[in-house]
Amino acid sequence: MAIRLVDYTGDYPETPYEMKEANVARDGGNEIVLDSKGWSGDFDIHINNENFSVYITHKTVHKLLVALCHDRNGYYKLREIVKNRG
């Protein structure tokens, strides 16, 4: 998976930056860290690779989880992950 920034402000979409996965030979993927917000149950997400990182606040994390739960494939994938714990 890569994270791609897309700029829609011009006449045509442009991709000013793409955060590619780490080297597949080293297990690939980006490092993902959850930053707990205490007893509220909220958390932020930090996605890091060798050069850059993305910080997702707890409100956006909540919207992401809701979107996954309302999508058939997203819900199935989440259910399987929880069922298998990993």
C-alpha contacts under 8 A as a table, 3 or more apart, distances in Angstrom:
res1	aa1	res2	aa2	distance
1	M	20	K	7.12
1	M	21	E	6.13
1	M	29	G	6.92
2	A	18	E	6.77
2	A	19	M	5.51
2	A	20	K	4.58
2	A	21	E	5.64
3	I	18	E	5.74
3	I	19	M	4.98
3	I	20	K	6.62
4	R	15	T	6.95
4	R	17	Y	6.10
4	R	18	E	4.29
4	R	19	M	6.16
5	L	15	T	5.74
5	L	16	P	6.33
5	L	17	Y	5.42
5	L	18	E	6.15
6	V	13	P	6.39
6	V	14	E	5.62
6	V	15	T	4.59
6	V	16	P	6.64
6	V	17	Y	7.64
7	D	10	G	7.34
7	D	13	P	5.55
7	D	14	E	5.16
7	D	15	T	6.21
7	D	16	P	7.13
8	Y	11	D	7.56
8	Y	12	Y	6.70
8	Y	13	P	4.75
8	Y	14	E	6.80
9	T	12	Y	7.87
9	T	13	P	7.42
10	G	13	P	6.61
10	G	14	E	7.92
15	T	18	E	7.14
19	M	49	N	7.84
19	M	52	F	7.29
21	E	24	V	7.66
21	E	28	G	6.00
21	E	29	G	4.87
21	E	30	N	5.62
21	E	49	N	7.16
22	A	26	R	7.37
22	A	27	D	7.85
22	A	28	G	4.75
22	A	29	G	5.35
22	A	30	N	6.00
22	A	49	N	6.37
22	A	50	E	7.20
23	N	26	R	5.50
23	N	27	D	7.05
23	N	28	G	5.01
23	N	29	G	7.68
24	V	27	D	5.14
24	V	28	G	3.87
24	V	29	G	7.36
25	A	28	G	6.59
30	N	47	I	6.31
30	N	48	N	5.67
30	N	49	N	5.19
31	E	47	I	5.69
31	E	48	N	5.04
31	E	49	N	6.17
32	I	45	I	6.92
32	I	46	H	5.71
32	I	47	I	4.58
32	I	48	N	6.37
33	V	45	I	5.85
33	V	46	H	5.13
33	V	47	I	6.53
34	L	43	F	6.22
34	L	44	D	5.78
34	L	45	I	4.76
34	L	46	H	6.40
35	D	43	F	5.25
35	D	44	D	4.99
35	D	45	I	6.16
35	D	46	H	7.54
36	S	41	G	7.33
36	S	42	D	6.27
36	S	43	F	4.31
36	S	44	D	6.59
37	K	40	S	6.45
37	K	41	G	6.68
37	K	42	D	5.24
37	K	43	F	5.15
37	K	44	D	7.49
38	G	41	G	6.53
38	G	42	D	7.25
39	W	42	D	7.86
42	D	58	H	5.79
43	F	57	T	7.40
43	F	58	H	5.10
43	F	61	V	7.58
44	D	55	Y	7.30
44	D	56	I	5.66
44	D	57	T	4.69
44	D	58	H	4.61
44	D	61	V	6.77
45	I	55	Y	5.88
45	I	56	I	5.04
45	I	57	T	6.64
45	I	58	H	7.50
45	I	61	V	7.29
46	H	53	S	6.80
46	H	54	V	5.72
46	H	55	Y	4.65
46	H	56	I	6.37
47	I	53	S	5.40
47	I	54	V	5.07
47	I	55	Y	6.53
48	N	51	N	7.81
48	N	52	F	6.08
48	N	53	S	4.22
48	N	54	V	6.51
49	N	52	F	5.76
49	N	53	S	6.27
56	I	60	T	6.30
56	I	61	V	6.45
57	T	60	T	5.50
57	T	61	V	6.20
58	H	61	V	4.82
58	H	62	H	6.08
59	K	62	H	5.10
59	K	63	K	6.42
60	T	63	K	5.01
60	T	64	L	6.10
61	V	64	L	5.00
61	V	65	L	6.21
62	H	65	L	5.18
62	H	66	V	6.17
63	K	66	V	5.06
63	K	67	A	6.07
64	L	67	A	5.11
64	L	68	L	6.22
65	L	68	L	5.05
65	L	69	C	6.16
66	V	69	C	5.07
66	V	70	H	6.24
67	A	70	H	5.20
67	A	71	D	6.37
67	A	74	G	7.88
68	L	71	D	5.31
68	L	72	R	7.99
68	L	73	N	7.86
68	L	74	G	4.44
68	L	75	Y	5.72
68	L	78	L	7.68
69	C	72	R	7.46
69	C	74	G	6.00
69	C	75	Y	4.55
69	C	78	L	7.63
70	H	74	G	7.36
70	H	75	Y	6.63
71	D	74	G	5.05
71	D	75	Y	5.81
72	R	75	Y	5.26
72	R	76	Y	6.17
73	N	76	Y	5.07
73	N	77	K	6.11
74	G	77	K	5.17
74	G	78	L	6.14
75	Y	78	L	5.15
75	Y	79	R	6.00
76	Y	79	R	5.11
76	Y	80	E	6.14
77	K	80	E	5.17
77	K	81	I	6.20
78	L	81	I	5.11
78	L	82	V	6.16
79	R	82	V	5.22
79	R	83	K	5.94
80	E	83	K	4.98
80	E	84	N	6.03
81	I	84	N	5.21
81	I	85	R	5.42
81	I	86	G	5.34
82	V	85	R	4.80
82	V	86	G	6.97
